Amino acid sequence: MDTSGGAPTQDKLGFRAIWLIVVACAALSMVIAAMASLNTAIPEIAPAIGANSNQVTWLIDGYTLAIAALLLPAGAIGDRYGRREVLVGGLVVFAIGSLLPIWVSNPDQFIAARALTGVGAAFVMPATLSVITAGVPETKRHLAVSIWAGVGGSGGIAGFFVTGVLLEFFSWESIFLTFGISAALTTVLACTIPTSKDSTTHRFDWIGSFTSAAGIGLLVFGLIEAPHRGWLDPLSLLALIGGLVLIGVFWWWQLKNTDPLLDVRLFNNRAFSAGTLSITVQFLVIFGIFLVLLQQLQLVFGYSPLKAAVALLPMVILVMVFSLVGNWLTTKTSLRLILVFGMVAMGVGAIYLGAVHPDDYKTIVVAMLILAVGLGIATAPSTTAIMVNTPTDNQGVGSAVNDTARELGSAIGIAVGGSLLAAGYTQNIAPVAQDAEASMQQLSTQLDAAGQTAQAQEVAAASESIGEHITNTLAEALQVAAQLSPVDPELAARISSGAIDAFEGPMGTSCIALGGVCLAAAIGLAFLTPKQIDDGTAERAAAAEQAKADITE
């Protein structure tokens, strides 16, 4: 491996290695925080730029789509041309994209700026892990990966917290200014760390890059759109099927190509596959839970964005602590035991949250702590299993596999949790919406009979759309109730209580379903996962020999 700036030559974790970990984790936390931050800021941003309900989705997901689609090519570019250089370049693009929303004037420009920020993040994420695994002494690599995984697992909650603090004292523009300045400072710091790259020169796999980017991009697009359009909507189906077909083409091409973007034979390594599956399910569950839990805290409990973020802080602490001990416990016990334990804990936490129908914060804390222990203890060993079983020259691609698993898991979790929540809410809220429409029409009739024609016409016009607003989301229903409260307090109270009741049942269903997925994954991992994190040397050698034989034939 060409280190071009200092490979680890001893087993001590010296200042240079510590500094490298600090800078890489700073960049990672910023990228993860930026992914989650807009969830709490959207209520202020959407009206300010005039975004409709569909555009609101893409204000958040334009960033996610760009990251997911470009991770694999970005990781390969880092391996080929230099991981630090790609990290620095990604941070520059991230900084520019972060600042642009301050000056945009319409939703489409905002979405484009967020997508550009996601492009930068796609180059930053795999580089942060690959510079660590290439630049830290092998005996300390597990500790470094544990720190990285802890930051990655808790970075989303940190994003909620930072956004909540900024919104408490400043306007929404301060969020993007903060990320832009932070990215600029991190860019300077990144120039001080050592670089590394592939020790051999291969042809860059343009076909693999295109098919992976297009396939994953279409798949994520379909997962984002399906909850809103419907899973049988032609556009959703076309995107999902097209994405799966292109991923199949990518897989075929990687088996055929002598210089693949990703040697898919790595998935024959049980530790590599188990780590990838575990990471995917962890983030599927945790982001699905975040989707419903934040709504519970802010809309049902009435927490401000800052208070909701503070309420999630216990998870940050536990995820960080257990990420540090996860790899250590793996060496003392087994990879199989730790991954299965982590999945079971997350599954139990999610099911508990869904089954108890929490009506106070104490109940939620119990579920969060169980979830955090599971996520913390399993995330670092999963990432280590991927990276240890990836060839040294392909650490950027290995990191990209880890990050792609996170992004796909997050997108699936949000899609599944969101679909179950939306379908259940729509069904449950129908009687409330019908009652509201009937009450508004009756009020219109009464006003008209009293000679208040203008007011009667306004109420009649409002009655035509009130049901739709109540049916859309819990947030819209509560807004309708707040607007009606001065006019008809009794109707407002019925809408508010009915909407909350309609939300809580499907919330429980979503959490239980996500917990069920986690427990099913635990069963699968019990059979798939080897006892130890093996370096897979023998398996890779056998795969290389098989590849040569295939080419000869």
C-alpha positions, -999 to 999 in steps of 0.1 A, spaced: 0 0 0 13 34 -9 9 55 22 22 88 7 24 105 40 30 80 67 16 45 72 15 31 107 49 16 115 44 7 152 18 -6 175 15 25 196 -14 48 191 7 80 188 -3 116 184 -5 114 146 -29 84 147 -50 101 174 -52 133 154 -62 114 123 -91 97 142 -102 131 156 -103 148 122 -119 118 105 -146 115 131 -152 153 130 -159 151 93 -181 120 98 -202 136 126 -208 166 104 -220 146 75 -243 124 96 -256 154 116 -264 172 83 -285 142 72 -307 144 103 -308 181 111 -335 192 87 -361 169 103 -365 194 131 -361 225 109 -386 217 81 -416 233 98 -397 267 96 -380 262 63 -410 249 42 -432 280 46 -402 303 42 -394 290 7 -430 280 -3 -425 242 -5 -455 220 -11 -459 186 7 -440 166 -20 -412 191 -21 -409 190 17 -399 153 13 -372 161 -11 -358 190 10 -346 162 32 -342 132 9 -323 149 -20 -293 148 3 -298 111 11 -303 101 -25 -271 117 -36 -251 101 -9 -265 66 -14 -260 67 -52 -223 78 -52 -208 61 -22 -193 31 -41 -177 52 -69 -165 77 -44 -148 50 -23 -131 36 -53 -119 70 -64 -103 75 -30 -85 42 -32 -72 51 -66 -62 87 -63 -57 93 -25 -81 90 4 -71 123 21 -74 142 -12 -109 128 -18 -118 137 18 -106 173 13 -124 176 -20 -156 162 -6 -155 187 23 -151 216 -1 -182 206 -21 -200 199 12 -192 234 25 -203 251 -7 -236 231 -8 -242 238 29 -240 276 23 -261 278 -8 -296 273 9 -290 307 27 -294 325 -6 -319 303 -25 -354 317 -33 -375 286 -42 -378 249 -32 -362 235 -64 -330 255 -58 -330 244 -22 -333 207 -32 -305 211 -58 -283 227 -31 -290 198 -7 -282 173 -35 -249 191 -41 -242 188 -3 -250 151 -6 -225 147 -34 -198 162 -12 -209 139 17 -207 108 -5 -169 115 -10 -164 123 27 -181 93 43 -160 64 29 -128 84 31 -133 90 69 -132 53 76 -106 43 50 -80 68 62 -85 54 97 -81 18 88 -51 26 65 -34 50 89 -39 34 124 -16 6 137 -33 -28 132 -34 -36 169 -53 -4 176 -76 -5 146 -105 -21 164 -104 7 189 -103 33 162 -132 17 143 -152 15 175 -148 53 180 -158 59 144 -188 36 147 -199 53 179 -197 87 162 -216 74 132 -243 58 153 -249 89 175 -243 116 149 -279 118 138 -290 126 174 -262 151 176 -277 167 144 -311 170 161 -295 186 191 -274 212 172 -305 221 151 -326 224 182 -301 248 198 -298 269 167 -335 272 162 -340 281 198 -320 313 194 -316 320 156 -333 316 123 -331 284 102 -304 300 80 -280 296 110 -281 258 105 -265 260 70 -241 288 81 -229 265 109 -224 235 87 -206 256 60 -182 271 85 -176 237 102 -169 221 69 -144 249 59 -126 244 92 -126 206 89 -112 210 53 -82 228 67 -77 202 95 -80 174 69 -50 187 50 -28 179 81 -35 141 82 -16 114 62 -29 101 30 -30 66 15 -40 49 -18 -41 16 -37 -5 3 -42 -14 -10 -77 -29 7 -107 -61 -7 -123 -84 5 -149 -112 25 -133 -145 6 -136 -167 32 -153 -195 7 -161 -196 -6 -125 -197 30 -113 -226 39 -135 -246 8 -129 -241 10 -91 -249 47 -89 -280 44 -111 -292 12 -95 -289 23 -59 -301 58 -68 -333 44 -85 -339 20 -56 -336 48 -30 -358 71 -51 -385 44 -52 -382 38 -15 -386 76 -9 -415 81 -32 -435 49 -25 -448 59 9 -463 90 -6 -474 78 -41 -482 43 -31 -462 11 -35 -481 2 -67 -478 36 -83 -462 32 -118 -433 56 -110 -426 39 -77 -427 5 -93 -405 15 -122 -379 30 -99 -378 0 -76 -378 -26 -104 -353 -6 -125 -330 -2 -95 -330 -39 -87 -324 -48 -124 -294 -23 -126 -280 -37 -93 -283 -72 -109 -264 -59 -140 -237 -44 -117 -233 -77 -99 -229 -96 -132 -204 -71 -144 -183 -72 -113 -181 -110 -116 -170 -107 -153 -147 -76 -150 -110 -82 -143 -108 -48 -125 -141 -46 -107 -153 -16 -87 -163 -40 -59 -152 -76 -58 -186 -91 -50 -170 -124 -41 -162 -107 -8 -198 -115 1 -188 -152 1 -169 -142 33 -194 -149 61 -181 -122 84 -182 -96 56 -218 -105 47 -229 -107 83 -214 -73 90 -232 -58 60 -266 -74 69 -262 -63 105 -254 -27 96 -283 -25 72 -308 -38 97 -295 -16 126 -300 16 106 -333 3 91 -347 0 126 -331 31 143 -341 55 115 -376 40 113 -379 45 151 -366 80 149 -393 89 123 -421 80 147 -404 88 179 -397 124 170 -433 129 160 -444 114 193 -422 138 213 -429 170 193 -466 165 183 -480 144 211 -459 155 240 -456 190 227 -418 192 230 -399 219 212 -371 208 187 -345 215 213 -363 196 241 -369 167 218 -332 165 209 -323 167 246 -347 139 253 -327 117 229 -293 124 245 -293 93 267 -291 73 235 -260 92 224 -242 84 256 -250 47 256 -243 42 219 -208 58 224 -201 38 255 -212 4 241 -195 11 207 -162 13 226 -167 -20 243 -184 -39 214 -152 -49 196 -136 -58 230 -165 -80 239 -163 -96 204 -126 -106 211 -136 -121 245 -167 -139 233 -176 -142 196 -188 -121 167 -219 -143 163 -229 -138 200 -224 -100 199 -243 -94 166 -272 -116 176 -273 -100 211 -273 -65 195 -301 -74 171 -322 -90 198 -318 -60 221 -328 -36 193 -358 -58 185 -370 -60 221 -366 -22 225 -386 -15 194 -414 -39 202 -415 -26 238 -419 10 225 -447 -2 202 -465 -24 227 -467 -1 257 -482 30 239 -460 54 259 -478 83 274 -449 98 293 -411 103 288 -401 76 314 -416 49 293 -398 61 262 -365 63 280 -366 26 289 -372 17 252 -344 41 240 -319 27 265 -326 -9 253 -323 2 216 -291 22 224 -274 -8 240 -282 -30 210 -271 -5 185 -239 5 204 -227 -31 210 -233 -43 175 -224 -14 152 -186 -14 158 -181 -52 153 -203 -51 122 -181 -23 107 -149 -41 118 -161 -74 101 -165 -55 69 -132 -36 70 -110 -65 82 -122 -87 54 -117 -61 27 -83 -61 10 -59 -33 22 -58 -17 -12 -96 -14 -13 -104 1 21 -123 30 4 -146 6 -13 -150 -15 19 -159 17 37 -184 26 10 -200 -8 14 -204 -1 51 -218 34 44 -241 22 16 -256 -4 39 -263 24 64 -280 45 37 -301 17 23 -311 6 57 -321 41 67 -341 46 35 -359 13 39 -366 19 76 -381 54 69 -401 39 40 -415 10 60 -421 29 92 -436 58 73 -459 36 51 -473 17 81 -478 49 100 -494 68 71 -517 39 62 -529 33 97 -534 70 105 -553 76 72 -577 47 81 -581 57 118 -586 94 112 -614 90 85 -643 93 110 -627 124 126 -622 141 92 -659 133 83 -671 147 116 -651 179 110 -665 184 75 -700 178 87 -695 203 116 -681 229 94 -710 226 69 -735 228 98 -717 260 110 -719 274 75 -756 268 74 -761 285 108 -741 315 97 -760 318 65 -793 316 84 -781 344 107 -774 366 77 -736 364 79 -733 354 43 -696 363 38 -685 343 69 -708 314 58 -691 313 24 -656 312 40 -666 284 64 -682 264 35 -650 268 14 -629 257 44 -651 226 49 -642 213 15 -605 210 23 -605 205 61 -609 167 58 -579 165 35 -557 184 58 -567 164 88 -561 132 69 -527 141 56 -506 140 87 -509 144 125 -490 177 122 -515 191 97 -545 179 118 -531 197 149 -525 229 129 -562 227 118 -573 223 154 -552 253 165 -567 275 138 -602 264 147 -598 268 184 -609 305 186 -639 298 164 -651 264 177 -631 251 207 -652 220 210 -646 209 174 -609 218 177 -606 196 208 -623 167 190 -599 170 160 -568 172 183 -577 142 205 -590 122 176 -558 128 155 -535 118 184 -555 86 190 -554 79 153 -516 83 153 -507 62 184 -521 29 172 -501 29 139 -470 42 157 -471 11 178 -476 -11 147 -446 5 130 -424 0 160 -435 -36 164 -430 -43 127 -395 -28 129 -387 -49 160 -399 -80 142 -375 -73 113 -347 -70 138 -355 -103 155 -358 -120 121 -323 -106 113 -310 -119 146 -322 -154 136 -305 -151 102 -273 -138 117 -272 -167 142 -267 -190 112 -247 -167 89 -222 -152 113 -189 -170 121 -176 -171 156 -146 -148 150 -138 -118 128 -115 -135 104 -93 -117 79 -106 -139 52 -71 -143 35 -77 -179 25 -112 -171 12 -99 -142 -9 -71 -163 -23 -95 -190 -33 -118 -164 -49 -89 -149 -68 -79 -183 -81 -116 -190 -91 -117 -156 -109 -86 -164 -129 -101 -198 -138 -134 -182 -149 -115 -157 -171 -94 -185 -186 -126 -204 -195 
